[in-house]
Amino acid sequence: MDNKHIAIGLLGLGTVGTGIMHIITEHQHKLCKKTGLNEISVKKALVRDLEKANGHGFQSVDYTTDGYEVVTDEDIHVVIEVMGGITLAKELIEKALDQGKHVVTANKDLMALHGEDLLQRAKRNQVELMYEASVAGGIPILRALNDGLSSDQITKIVGIVNGTTNYMLTKMSKEDLSYDEALKEAQEKGFAESDPTSDVGGLDAARKMVILARLGFSTSVELDDVYVRGMTEVTSDDIDYGKKLGYTLKLIGLASKEENGAEVSVEPVFVPDEHPLATVNDEFNAVYVYGDAVGETMFYGPGAGSLPTATAVVSDVVSVIRHLRLGVSANALEDSSTTSLEISDERDVSAKFFVRLHAKDVAGAFESITAVFSKNNVSFEKLIQSPFEQGALAEVVIVTHETTRGDFDQTLEDLKLLDVVTSIKSRYRVEGGTADVLEEQNLALV
Ligand SMILES: NC(=O)c1ccc[n+]([C@@H]2O[C@H](COP(=O)([O-])OP(=O)(O)OC[C@H]3O[C@@H](n4cnc5c(N)ncnc54)[C@H](OP(=O)(O)O)[C@@H]3O)[C@@H](O)[C@H]2O)c1
């Protein structure tokens, strides 16, 4: 880098890559003002199809199909990785770091799996590795945890960090769409991929929670440490019962630090309608952070998309350039070693739970069900019982008081063995208290 110009290498020119080209071109003046440079340009970009790349019309970029040409170019000081995937992206980032280049990535899959190693490698090479865009796209949440809240002790991070599932749950809740209809609409609008498995199965959110928990608690967290349950079993009936109880169903990523360890989970959770996360709709993301000193803060915005994600990437580039010009490395200042915080056994996690079951509408059925709850030390906070199928069956919905996941799961296992219980239809975790809306709606409250 000379005093006036910095050359960037770009790996990948897809959705985010083209957004980056637009931001760098269109915000050039602002970017130069923020960094004190005269020019910030992409010198070389890795693409798969040279003809298609030339068709974009971006000026003065050399396109190559060989990523190593980008990461070994001596004029390039900062490499941006937005090609996605694991193996090649990792190899190219490692090569770039070893060549003394700073790296900015949006790759959550890679950072969740190999983030700790790559960060250590960056530190050894005295360069920076930044990854703001890997969590919640356009929301500067990593910067908030790293800088804005750096003087506080973070105790809990609760997030809606997957736009696809939030879009689907919003449509199911507000427009009464079924799961399949909501997924189809999300795919048509480009909010869900043709293979939505990692979104609806919770894996995408789990990867982001690994990154958030590591950074928030300065601890080592692996993907296997996360309790993951996706939204594939969610039905409109569950959402409707939630509404009656004053809850909204959200796919929630939760990382919380207790005295004896930490919990990291992703699962559909009923949150009270008045909770700020309940109002986060459509494809938007939000992350709620609890700090000992600051209390509660919420960060809200677009979790994906070409320009929002590109904004996060280019803002990381601005930070890198500033550090370069000041001759400091944020990495070098920080002790990047992580404390080891034990991950709690998922059975010991304490929460309230919701269960919906079908039972025979016969004398003594309710007593048998309550006996199973008592045996497992699980007590009810709310219960709704309504007859259906000409009175042959009853639908029972129970919200428990705080209990452990282990005791709750054991209760469900024991209920399945009862003659009077014909099926357990659904179960969810519940955050916060139940609103007193049942009486107002004249529901059968036992
Ligand atoms: N899209 C978002 O809103 C968003 C938000 C946050 C984070 N991210 C992350 O950002 C990264 C990029 O996402 P994206 O949506 O921009 O993906 P994308 O549209 O698929 O773009 C990736 C680009 O990289 C190219 N590429 C991949 N492997 C290549 C190779 N071996 N050689 C040459 N070119 C190669 C692809 O070319 P082909 O198309 O020819 O395969 C494609 O043009 C991913 O890690 C993603 O998780 C994306």
The ligand as a Tripos MOL2 file, in Angstrom:
@<TRIPOS>MOLECULE
LIG
   48    52     1     0     0
SMALL
NO_CHARGES

@<TRIPOS>ATOM
      1 N1        -25.8910  -13.6720    0.1740 N.am      1 LIG1
      2 C1        -25.9770  -13.1580    1.3870 C.2       1 LIG1
      3 O1        -26.9100  -12.3960    1.6810 O.2       1 LIG1
      4 C2        -24.9310  -13.4760    2.4330 C.ar      1 LIG1
      5 C3        -25.0710  -12.9190    3.7200 C.ar      1 LIG1
      6 C4        -24.0840  -13.1600    4.6810 C.ar      1 LIG1
      7 C5        -23.0120  -13.9620    4.3430 C.ar      1 LIG1
      8 N2        -22.9230  -14.5130    3.0980 N.ar      1 LIG1
      9 C6        -21.7630  -15.3500    2.7950 C.3       1 LIG1
     10 O2        -21.0220  -14.7420    1.7530 O.3       1 LIG1
     11 C7        -20.4350  -15.7400    0.9300 C.3       1 LIG1
     12 C8        -20.8700  -15.5230   -0.5110 C.3       1 LIG1
     13 O3        -22.2620  -15.6130   -0.6110 O.3       1 LIG1
     14 P1        -23.0190  -15.2330   -1.9490 P.3       1 LIG1
     15 O4        -24.4720  -15.1830   -1.6050 O.co2     1 LIG1
     16 O5        -22.4170  -14.0560   -2.5980 O.co2     1 LIG1
     17 O6        -22.7660  -16.5470   -2.8220 O.3       1 LIG1
     18 P2        -22.8140  -16.6750   -4.3980 P.3       1 LIG1
     19 O7        -23.8140  -15.7280   -4.9670 O.co2     1 LIG1
     20 O8        -22.9390  -18.1050   -4.7200 O.co2     1 LIG1
     21 O9        -21.3690  -16.1510   -4.8460 O.3       1 LIG1
     22 C9        -20.1990  -16.8900   -4.7240 C.3       1 LIG1
     23 C10       -19.3970  -16.6400   -5.9850 C.3       1 LIG1
     24 O10       -18.1330  -17.2520   -5.8470 O.3       1 LIG1
     25 C11       -17.8890  -17.9980   -7.0260 C.3       1 LIG1
     26 N3        -17.0480  -19.1370   -6.7390 N.ar      1 LIG1
     27 C12       -17.2400  -20.0850   -5.8200 C.ar      1 LIG1
     28 N4        -16.2480  -21.0000   -5.8710 N.ar      1 LIG1
     29 C13       -15.4480  -20.6000   -6.8720 C.ar      1 LIG1
     30 C14       -14.2690  -21.1330   -7.4290 C.ar      1 LIG1
     31 N5        -13.7260  -22.2670   -6.9890 N.pl3     1 LIG1
     32 N6        -13.6960  -20.4810   -8.4490 N.ar      1 LIG1
     33 C15       -14.2480  -19.3550   -8.9450 C.ar      1 LIG1
     34 N7        -15.3540  -18.7810   -8.4490 N.ar      1 LIG1
     35 C16       -15.9530  -19.4210   -7.4360 C.ar      1 LIG1
     36 C17       -19.2500  -18.4440   -7.5080 C.3       1 LIG1
     37 O11       -19.2160  -18.7490   -8.8630 O.3       1 LIG1
     38 P3        -20.3670  -19.6930   -9.4950 P.3       1 LIG1
     39 O12       -21.6270  -18.9400   -9.3410 O.co2     1 LIG1
     40 O13       -19.9320  -19.8760  -10.9060 O.co2     1 LIG1
     41 O14       -20.3540  -20.9520   -8.6830 O.co2     1 LIG1
     42 C18       -20.1040  -17.2070   -7.2180 C.3       1 LIG1
     43 O15       -20.0470  -16.2910   -8.2700 O.3       1 LIG1
     44 C19       -20.8680  -17.0930    1.5140 C.3       1 LIG1
     45 O16       -19.8850  -17.5430    2.3960 O.3       1 LIG1
     46 C20       -22.1260  -16.7230    2.2810 C.3       1 LIG1
     47 O17       -22.3800  -17.6200    3.3660 O.3       1 LIG1
     48 C21       -23.8480  -14.2830    2.1330 C.ar      1 LIG1
@<TRIPOS>BOND
     1     1     2 1
     2     2     3 2
     3     2     4 1
     4     4     5 ar
     5     4    48 ar
     6     5     6 ar
     7     6     7 ar
     8     7     8 ar
     9     8     9 1
    10     8    48 ar
    11     9    10 1
    12     9    46 1
    13    10    11 1
    14    11    12 1
    15    11    44 1
    16    12    13 1
    17    13    14 1
    18    14    15 2
    19    14    16 1
    20    14    17 1
    21    17    18 1
    22    18    19 2
    23    18    20 1
    24    18    21 1
    25    21    22 1
    26    22    23 1
    27    23    24 1
    28    23    42 1
    29    24    25 1
    30    25    26 1
    31    25    36 1
    32    26    27 ar
    33    26    35 ar
    34    27    28 ar
    35    28    29 ar
    36    29    30 ar
    37    29    35 ar
    38    30    31 1
    39    30    32 ar
    40    32    33 ar
    41    33    34 ar
    42    34    35 ar
    43    36    37 1
    44    36    42 1
    45    37    38 1
    46    38    39 2
    47    38    40 1
    48    38    41 1
    49    42    43 1
    50    44    45 1
    51    44    46 1
    52    46    47 1
@<TRIPOS>SUBSTRUCTURE
     1 LIG1         1 GROUP 0 **** ****
